[in-house]
Every structure is written in C-alpha cells, then in structure tokens.
C-alpha cells in the first residue's frame, strides 16, 4: 500500500475530463445502525476514525463498484480505485458524507488479538505460546510453532458511534438500496432520500461550498482560493472550499462543475 500521502496522490493522478452532464441530484441521509470504523489515523496503538465517510467507500458500499475480497500477486501492492471507479464517471457520483449536525459522536473500544492459550509471551512481532518458543528465540533459533504477524495484536479503536447521521449528495439517477455496509467492520447504515434537486450550471466565477470534496475528483484546472484540509487515506478531503471556476448548483449546494471519480481519468 502507499507509504505516504505523496504516493497516495501519485497513484490517483488524473487527467482533464470532458464535460459531464448529470440531470439531477439527491440529498441523502446516512444513519449509522452500528459503529463504523476506518483507520483514518494511526497513533501508536490507537486507531482513529475521522468523522466523515469517504465517497470511495460509499461507491463500493452502494454496489456501484466491486473489488475482490482477497488480493493476490501484484494486486496486493496498489489500490484499484482507477480501474473500479472511473467507468462510473458519466453515470453517477457521490460526494464524501459530512455530519448532519456537525457534532460527530464517537465510542472507544479496546481489541485484543492475542492467543487464548494458558501461557504466552510477546516477542519481536510475534506471540510465543510456549516456553520452548521463548527459549528458542533467545538462542536465535526459528521456532516452528508460530509465525510473524504484521497486524496489531492489541490496541484501541475510535469508532463513529451508532445513531450518528451523515448527509451526502448523489448525482445521477441510479437506484439506491435501503441499507448498505460500510467500513472495515462492514457496519450497517440506513440510506434515506431527503430531497431531490435539478442541477443547474453556473458559469465561471467565485463560489463556495462548506461540505466535503475529494481532492482527486475535482477538475484539474480548478482554482482553489481557500479551504481546510483533512489528510486521510486514500486521498485528502477538503472542506469550506472557496474556488474560482464553473460550478453546479443543487438547491443550496454549489460544487465544482464536472466533479467525478478521479476526475474521469482513463
């Protein structure tokens, strides 16, 4: 997987996209029936979920894109967002979801993936389950009773708590399910249409949008005048954006025109 933010952005590099003509948009409520977890930020043994739901996660959860459950071979070394999402550029689009009331409620949980054997001890990236294993490690030998592990054995999680509501805008007329599964724990989320808008085109000018935008999805030639940055994988989001360029108006919402998954890059 990408090792830093620059690599993430390089993997998601986009090219100029042709004009996209969506006819309608829907304001959607996402109600969390279960706690939601994304590893947005990792600090020591704490794994924090930011109070947003990314639009790439929503695209997969809505069933618009499919990815294999297990990656093998060279596929394990890079994400497949471009292959999975860019075919959708002229059919549909969903924005990153923001908190409906601006006050996300979290919950903390501790996890323990250690052995449930009667005796164990921590070694270098391993869990030894017998005293013979420990003695072998100290002698520089390689025990055969356990293997190295590259995932955390213990730690704390910050999750988006159940009962939170998020809003997002969906462009296009694809049918929506009543419930979706989101996040690393496939948490259940209810989908409800709040309102529907016609999309009108606004010519080049200075516009503002206080919701969330995906930095890989906005047009390449868009001039961002000011914004707040939320640096999370797989690509940074921005909010409170003031931009210069053409725009789409949907009710009270104004976003950059021709926004699409990875800018519609092929």
C-alpha atoms as a printed R data frame, in Angstrom:
    type eleno elety resid chain resno       x       y       z
1   ATOM     1    CA   UNK     A     1   0.000   0.000   0.000
2   ATOM     2    CA   UNK     A     2   1.150   3.638  -0.412
3   ATOM     3    CA   UNK     A     3   3.644   4.627   2.256
4   ATOM     4    CA   UNK     A     4   2.881   8.339   2.409
5   ATOM     5    CA   UNK     A     5   0.441  10.982   1.224
6   ATOM     6    CA   UNK     A     6   2.515  11.878  -1.845
7   ATOM     7    CA   UNK     A     7   2.437   8.272  -3.048
8   ATOM     8    CA   UNK     A     8  -1.324   8.170  -2.480
9   ATOM     9    CA   UNK     A     9  -1.817  11.266  -4.604
10  ATOM    10    CA   UNK     A    10   0.540   9.985  -7.310
11  ATOM    11    CA   UNK     A    11  -1.460   6.775  -7.586
12  ATOM    12    CA   UNK     A    12  -4.614   8.837  -8.022
13  ATOM    13    CA   UNK     A    13  -3.231  11.288 -10.597
14  ATOM    14    CA   UNK     A    14  -5.899  12.394 -13.013
15  ATOM    15    CA   UNK     A    15  -6.165  13.995 -16.417
16  ATOM    16    CA   UNK     A    16  -8.543  16.612 -17.758
17  ATOM    17    CA   UNK     A    17 -12.063  15.192 -18.069
18  ATOM    18    CA   UNK     A    18 -14.699  16.003 -20.668
19  ATOM    19    CA   UNK     A    19 -17.893  17.765 -19.681
20  ATOM    20    CA   UNK     A    20 -20.248  15.624 -17.610
21  ATOM    21    CA   UNK     A    21 -23.975  16.184 -17.766
22  ATOM    22    CA   UNK     A    22 -25.859  14.928 -14.705
23  ATOM    23    CA   UNK     A    23 -29.553  15.842 -14.702
24  ATOM    24    CA   UNK     A    24 -30.454  15.504 -11.042
25  ATOM    25    CA   UNK     A    25 -29.025  15.186  -7.543
26  ATOM    26    CA   UNK     A    26 -30.416  13.751  -4.328
27  ATOM    27    CA   UNK     A    27 -29.643  14.770  -0.760
28  ATOM    28    CA   UNK     A    28 -29.133  11.546   1.205
29  ATOM    29    CA   UNK     A    29 -29.219  10.791   4.927
30  ATOM    30    CA   UNK     A    30 -26.952   8.022   6.191
31  ATOM    31    CA   UNK     A    31 -27.996   6.788   9.642
32  ATOM    32    CA   UNK     A    32 -25.464   4.600  11.448
33  ATOM    33    CA   UNK     A    33 -27.183   1.495  12.791
34  ATOM    34    CA   UNK     A    34 -23.829   0.143  14.007
35  ATOM    35    CA   UNK     A    35 -20.464   1.717  14.949
36  ATOM    36    CA   UNK     A    36 -18.267   2.483  11.908
37  ATOM    37    CA   UNK     A    37 -14.506   2.070  11.790
38  ATOM    38    CA   UNK     A    38 -11.928   3.326   9.301
39  ATOM    39    CA   UNK     A    39  -8.205   3.521  10.124
40  ATOM    40    CA   UNK     A    40  -8.117   7.228   9.241
41  ATOM    41    CA   UNK     A    41  -5.195   7.917  11.552
42  ATOM    42    CA   UNK     A    42  -2.854   5.624  13.476
43  ATOM    43    CA   UNK     A    43  -1.082   6.938  16.583
44  ATOM    44    CA   UNK     A    44   0.940   4.326  18.445
45  ATOM    45    CA   UNK     A    45  -1.587   1.612  19.377
46  ATOM    46    CA   UNK     A    46  -4.605   3.900  18.821
47  ATOM    47    CA   UNK     A    47  -6.565   3.770  15.562
48  ATOM    48    CA   UNK     A    48  -8.807   6.773  14.961
49  ATOM    49    CA   UNK     A    49 -11.809   7.122  12.666
50  ATOM    50    CA   UNK     A    50 -12.359  10.663  11.378
51  ATOM    51    CA   UNK     A    51 -15.919  11.990  11.477
52  ATOM    52    CA   UNK     A    52 -16.524  11.612   7.744
53  ATOM    53    CA   UNK     A    53 -17.418   8.814   5.338
54  ATOM    54    CA   UNK     A    54 -15.322   8.912   2.170
55  ATOM    55    CA   UNK     A    55 -17.022   8.834  -1.207
56  ATOM    56    CA   UNK     A    56 -14.890   5.928  -2.489
57  ATOM    57    CA   UNK     A    57 -16.079   3.823   0.453
58  ATOM    58    CA   UNK     A    58 -19.661   4.843  -0.360
59  ATOM    59    CA   UNK     A    59 -19.260   3.925  -4.041
60  ATOM    60    CA   UNK     A    60 -18.276   0.379  -3.087
61  ATOM    61    CA   UNK     A    61 -20.925   0.165  -0.353
62  ATOM    62    CA   UNK     A    62 -23.669   1.256  -2.767
63  ATOM    63    CA   UNK     A    63 -22.662  -1.566  -5.109
64  ATOM    64    CA   UNK     A    64 -21.516   0.740  -7.909
65  ATOM    65    CA   UNK     A    65 -18.019  -0.741  -7.907
66  ATOM    66    CA   UNK     A    66 -16.727  -4.181  -6.987
67  ATOM    67    CA   UNK     A    67 -13.367  -5.285  -5.672
68  ATOM    68    CA   UNK     A    68 -12.224  -8.833  -4.832
69  ATOM    69    CA   UNK     A    69 -12.349  -9.733  -1.147
70  ATOM    70    CA   UNK     A    70  -8.764 -11.033  -1.240
71  ATOM    71    CA   UNK     A    71  -5.979  -9.536  -3.344
72  ATOM    72    CA   UNK     A    72  -3.224 -11.772  -4.656
73  ATOM    73    CA   UNK     A    73   0.021 -11.368  -6.591
74  ATOM    74    CA   UNK     A    74   0.876  -7.888  -7.833
75  ATOM    75    CA   UNK     A    75  -2.620  -6.640  -6.910
76  ATOM    76    CA   UNK     A    76  -1.616  -6.522  -3.240
77  ATOM    77    CA   UNK     A    77   0.823  -3.667  -3.883
78  ATOM    78    CA   UNK     A    78  -1.536  -0.959  -5.145
79  ATOM    79    CA   UNK     A    79  -5.147   0.195  -4.883
80  ATOM    80    CA   UNK     A    80  -7.525  -0.294  -7.821
81  ATOM    81    CA   UNK     A    81  -9.644   2.843  -7.445
82  ATOM    82    CA   UNK     A    82  -8.945   3.979 -11.002
83  ATOM    83    CA   UNK     A    83  -9.944   0.633 -12.541
84  ATOM    84    CA   UNK     A    84 -13.027   0.300 -10.325
85  ATOM    85    CA   UNK     A    85 -14.368   3.852 -10.268
86  ATOM    86    CA   UNK     A    86 -13.524   5.735 -13.468
87  ATOM    87    CA   UNK     A    87 -16.000   3.702 -15.597
88  ATOM    88    CA   UNK     A    88 -18.692   5.378 -13.458
89  ATOM    89    CA   UNK     A    89 -17.606   8.935 -14.350
90  ATOM    90    CA   UNK     A    90 -20.559   9.723 -16.647
91  ATOM    91    CA   UNK     A    91 -23.157   7.603 -14.823
92  ATOM    92    CA   UNK     A    92 -23.132   8.637 -11.180
93  ATOM    93    CA   UNK     A    93 -21.178  10.381  -8.481
94  ATOM    94    CA   UNK     A    94 -21.362  10.630  -4.689
95  ATOM    95    CA   UNK     A    95 -19.715  13.257  -2.505
96  ATOM    96    CA   UNK     A    96 -17.933  12.478   0.768
97  ATOM    97    CA   UNK     A    97 -20.508  12.409   3.574
98  ATOM    98    CA   UNK     A    98 -20.445  15.025   6.340
99  ATOM    99    CA   UNK     A    99 -22.042  15.054   9.777
100 ATOM   100    CA   UNK     A   100 -25.671  16.193   9.577
101 ATOM   101    CA   UNK     A   101 -25.431  18.321  12.745
102 ATOM   102    CA   UNK     A   102 -21.674  18.956  12.787
103 ATOM   103    CA   UNK     A   103 -21.291  17.030  16.045
104 ATOM   104    CA   UNK     A   104 -19.998  13.507  15.480
105 ATOM   105    CA   UNK     A   105 -20.277  11.190  18.481
106 ATOM   106    CA   UNK     A   106 -17.549   8.585  18.948
107 ATOM   107    CA   UNK     A   107 -17.002   5.479  21.018
108 ATOM   108    CA   UNK     A   108 -13.752   3.852  22.121
109 ATOM   109    CA   UNK     A   109 -13.122   0.128  22.196
110 ATOM   110    CA   UNK     A   110 -10.073  -1.958  23.037
111 ATOM   111    CA   UNK     A   111  -9.189  -5.005  20.961
112 ATOM   112    CA   UNK     A   112  -7.065  -7.990  21.905
113 ATOM   113    CA   UNK     A   113  -5.986 -10.480  19.261
114 ATOM   114    CA   UNK     A   114  -3.544 -12.336  21.496
115 ATOM   115    CA   UNK     A   115  -3.549 -16.080  21.919
116 ATOM   116    CA   UNK     A   116  -6.072 -17.569  24.328
117 ATOM   117    CA   UNK     A   117  -3.612 -20.276  25.357
118 ATOM   118    CA   UNK     A   118  -2.813 -20.753  29.042
119 ATOM   119    CA   UNK     A   119   0.646 -19.198  28.587
120 ATOM   120    CA   UNK     A   120   2.024 -16.740  26.054
121 ATOM   121    CA   UNK     A   121   4.658 -14.013  25.779
122 ATOM   122    CA   UNK     A   122   5.311 -11.140  23.383
123 ATOM   123    CA   UNK     A   123   8.442 -11.349  21.230
124 ATOM   124    CA   UNK     A   124   9.623  -9.314  18.243
125 ATOM   125    CA   UNK     A   125   6.438  -9.042  16.164
126 ATOM   126    CA   UNK     A   126   5.379 -12.472  17.392
127 ATOM   127    CA   UNK     A   127   3.378 -14.115  20.120
128 ATOM   128    CA   UNK     A   128   5.042 -17.137  21.664
129 ATOM   129    CA   UNK     A   129   2.618 -19.731  23.040
130 ATOM   130    CA   UNK     A   130   5.067 -21.950  24.926
131 ATOM   131    CA   UNK     A   131   8.198 -21.520  26.987
132 ATOM   132    CA   UNK     A   132  10.127 -23.596  24.468
133 ATOM   133    CA   UNK     A   133   9.352 -20.928  21.856
134 ATOM   134    CA   UNK     A   134  10.804 -18.193  24.067
135 ATOM   135    CA   UNK     A   135  13.974 -20.169  24.744
136 ATOM   136    CA   UNK     A   136  14.372 -20.849  21.005
137 ATOM   137    CA   UNK     A   137  14.018 -17.147  20.165
138 ATOM   138    CA   UNK     A   138  16.615 -16.227  22.775
139 ATOM   139    CA   UNK     A   139  19.016 -18.778  21.279
140 ATOM   140    CA   UNK     A   140  18.490 -17.254  17.828
141 ATOM   141    CA   UNK     A   141  16.577 -20.251  16.545
142 ATOM   142    CA   UNK     A   142  13.402 -20.096  14.474
143 ATOM   143    CA   UNK     A   143  10.503 -21.818  16.251
144 ATOM   144    CA   UNK     A   144   8.032 -23.727  14.128
145 ATOM   145    CA   UNK     A   145   5.022 -23.264  16.389
146 ATOM   146    CA   UNK     A   146   4.212 -19.667  15.407
147 ATOM   147    CA   UNK     A   147   4.772 -17.201  12.586
148 ATOM   148    CA   UNK     A   148   5.499 -13.476  12.372
149 ATOM   149    CA   UNK     A   149   2.456 -11.225  12.184
150 ATOM   150    CA   UNK     A   150   2.207  -7.805  10.541
151 ATOM   151    CA   UNK     A   151  -1.066  -6.748  12.148
152 ATOM   152    CA   UNK     A   152  -1.528  -5.225  15.621
153 ATOM   153    CA   UNK     A   153  -2.100  -7.633  18.495
154 ATOM   154    CA   UNK     A   154  -3.643  -5.155  20.917
155 ATOM   155    CA   UNK     A   155  -4.799  -1.567  20.745
156 ATOM   156    CA   UNK     A   156  -7.626   0.949  20.990
157 ATOM   157    CA   UNK     A   157 -10.164   1.965  18.349
158 ATOM   158    CA   UNK     A   158 -12.087   5.210  17.993
159 ATOM   159    CA   UNK     A   159 -15.261   4.485  16.053
160 ATOM   160    CA   UNK     A   160 -18.144   6.603  14.797
161 ATOM   161    CA   UNK     A   161 -20.884   5.637  17.245
162 ATOM   162    CA   UNK     A   162 -24.242   4.196  16.280
163 ATOM   163    CA   UNK     A   163 -27.010   6.772  15.913
164 ATOM   164    CA   UNK     A   164 -24.879   9.343  14.064
165 ATOM   165    CA   UNK     A   165 -26.394  10.867  10.927
166 ATOM   166    CA   UNK     A   166 -24.435  11.941   7.868
167 ATOM   167    CA   UNK     A   167 -25.527  13.749   4.714
168 ATOM   168    CA   UNK     A   168 -24.207  13.429   1.196
169 ATOM   169    CA   UNK     A   169 -25.197  14.340  -2.348
170 ATOM   170    CA   UNK     A   170 -25.626  11.691  -5.019
171 ATOM   171    CA   UNK     A   171 -25.592  12.788  -8.668
172 ATOM   172    CA   UNK     A   172 -27.282  10.677 -11.315
173 ATOM   173    CA   UNK     A   173 -30.384   8.506 -11.162
174 ATOM   174    CA   UNK     A   174 -29.065   5.121 -10.039
175 ATOM   175    CA   UNK     A   175 -31.404   3.182  -7.773
176 ATOM   176    CA   UNK     A   176 -30.334   3.255  -4.124
177 ATOM   177    CA   UNK     A   177 -30.545   0.416  -1.592
178 ATOM   178    CA   UNK     A   178 -32.309   0.863   1.731
179 ATOM   179    CA   UNK     A   179 -29.272  -0.312   3.706
180 ATOM   180    CA   UNK     A   180 -25.558  -0.541   2.967
181 ATOM   181    CA   UNK     A   181 -22.483  -1.953   4.722
182 ATOM   182    CA   UNK     A   182 -19.623   0.499   5.322
183 ATOM   183    CA   UNK     A   183 -16.114   0.444   6.785
184 ATOM   184    CA   UNK     A   184 -13.598  -2.181   7.820
185 ATOM   185    CA   UNK     A   185 -16.201  -3.918  10.010
186 ATOM   186    CA   UNK     A   186 -18.933  -3.769   7.332
187 ATOM   187    CA   UNK     A   187 -21.217  -1.768   9.604
188 ATOM   188    CA   UNK     A   188 -24.889  -1.364   8.738
189 ATOM   189    CA   UNK     A   189 -26.060   2.081   7.576
190 ATOM   190    CA   UNK     A   190 -29.592   3.109   6.564
191 ATOM   191    CA   UNK     A   191 -29.977   5.132   3.368
192 ATOM   192    CA   UNK     A   192 -32.823   7.648   3.083
193 ATOM   193    CA   UNK     A   193 -33.546  10.224   0.386
194 ATOM   194    CA   UNK     A   194 -34.238  13.616   1.969
195 ATOM   195    CA   UNK     A   195 -34.665  15.809  -1.104
196 ATOM   196    CA   UNK     A   196 -34.151  15.879  -4.855
197 ATOM   197    CA   UNK     A   197 -32.770  18.757  -6.929
198 ATOM   198    CA   UNK     A   198 -32.355  19.673 -10.549
199 ATOM   199    CA   UNK     A   199 -28.744  20.503 -11.396
200 ATOM   200    CA   UNK     A   200 -28.121  23.935 -12.905
201 ATOM   201    CA   UNK     A   201 -24.865  25.132 -14.421
202 ATOM   202    CA   UNK     A   202 -23.155  28.266 -13.101
203 ATOM   203    CA   UNK     A   203 -20.545  29.941 -15.331
204 ATOM   204    CA   UNK     A   204 -17.016  30.758 -14.277
205 ATOM   205    CA   UNK     A   205 -16.967  32.753 -11.065
206 ATOM   206    CA   UNK     A   206 -16.100  32.650  -7.373
207 ATOM   207    CA   UNK     A   207 -18.136  30.080  -5.450
208 ATOM   208    CA   UNK     A   208 -18.050  28.444  -2.018
209 ATOM   209    CA   UNK     A   209 -19.033  25.021  -0.693
210 ATOM   210    CA   UNK     A   210 -18.963  24.158   3.002
211 ATOM   211    CA   UNK     A   211 -19.298  20.397   2.635
212 ATOM   212    CA   UNK     A   212 -16.546  17.917   1.730
213 ATOM   213    CA   UNK     A   213 -14.784  17.494  -1.612
214 ATOM   214    CA   UNK     A   214 -12.370  14.792  -2.717
215 ATOM   215    CA   UNK     A   215  -9.146  16.377  -3.987
216 ATOM   216    CA   UNK     A   216  -8.703  13.667  -6.640
217 ATOM   217    CA   UNK     A   217 -12.208  14.210  -8.067
218 ATOM   218    CA   UNK     A   218 -12.357  17.953  -8.673
219 ATOM   219    CA   UNK     A   219 -11.346  19.309 -12.125
220 ATOM   220    CA   UNK     A   220  -7.621  19.680 -12.601
221 ATOM   221    CA   UNK     A   221  -7.833  23.315 -13.710
222 ATOM   222    CA   UNK     A   222  -9.992  24.423 -10.765
223 ATOM   223    CA   UNK     A   223  -8.532  27.346  -8.819
224 ATOM   224    CA   UNK     A   224  -8.894  26.734  -5.074
225 ATOM   225    CA   UNK     A   225  -8.758  30.078  -3.280
226 ATOM   226    CA   UNK     A   226  -9.091  28.790   0.285
227 ATOM   227    CA   UNK     A   227 -10.015  25.550   2.024
228 ATOM   228    CA   UNK     A   228  -9.491  23.379   5.116
229 ATOM   229    CA   UNK     A   229  -7.545  20.162   4.522
230 ATOM   230    CA   UNK     A   230  -8.411  16.791   6.036
231 ATOM   231    CA   UNK     A   231  -5.487  14.460   5.362
232 ATOM   232    CA   UNK     A   232  -6.739  10.868   5.422
233 ATOM   233    CA   UNK     A   233  -6.142   7.815   3.226
234 ATOM   234    CA   UNK     A   234  -6.574   7.027   0.427
235 ATOM   235    CA   UNK     A   235  -6.696  10.710  -0.614
236 ATOM   236    CA   UNK     A   236  -7.130  14.020   1.189
237 ATOM   237    CA   UNK     A   237 -10.508  15.740   1.517
238 ATOM   238    CA   UNK     A   238 -11.158  19.473   1.688
239 ATOM   239    CA   UNK     A   239 -13.995  21.418   3.287
240 ATOM   240    CA   UNK     A   240 -15.115  25.040   3.400
241 ATOM   241    CA   UNK     A   241 -13.719  25.477  -0.106
242 ATOM   242    CA   UNK     A   242 -13.786  28.780  -1.949
243 ATOM   243    CA   UNK     A   243 -12.996  28.218  -5.624
244 ATOM   244    CA   UNK     A   244 -12.843  30.029  -8.943
245 ATOM   245    CA   UNK     A   245 -14.417  28.248 -11.890
246 ATOM   246    CA   UNK     A   246 -17.621  26.796 -13.278
247 ATOM   247    CA   UNK     A   247 -19.990  25.172 -10.800
248 ATOM   248    CA   UNK     A   248 -23.090  23.033 -10.433
249 ATOM   249    CA   UNK     A   249 -25.934  24.261  -8.209
250 ATOM   250    CA   UNK     A   250 -28.205  21.761  -6.462
251 ATOM   251    CA   UNK     A   251 -30.620  23.540  -4.154
252 ATOM   252    CA   UNK     A   252 -28.408  25.453  -1.702
253 ATOM   253    CA   UNK     A   253 -25.328  23.391  -2.579
254 ATOM   254    CA   UNK     A   254 -22.716  24.539  -5.095
255 ATOM   255    CA   UNK     A   255 -19.849  22.232  -6.105
256 ATOM   256    CA   UNK     A   256 -17.214  22.431  -8.875
257 ATOM   257    CA   UNK     A   257 -18.686  21.503 -12.266
258 ATOM   258    CA   UNK     A   258 -17.509  18.216 -13.812
259 ATOM   259    CA   UNK     A   259 -16.583  16.657 -10.487
260 ATOM   260    CA   UNK     A   260 -16.320  12.895 -10.977
261 ATOM   261    CA   UNK     A   261 -14.443   9.879  -9.680
262 ATOM   262    CA   UNK     A   262 -10.724  10.605 -10.156
263 ATOM   263    CA   UNK     A   263 -11.680  13.458 -12.468
264 ATOM   264    CA   UNK     A   264 -12.894  10.931 -15.081
265 ATOM   265    CA   UNK     A   265  -9.304   9.878 -15.851
266 ATOM   266    CA   UNK     A   266  -8.943   6.833 -18.065
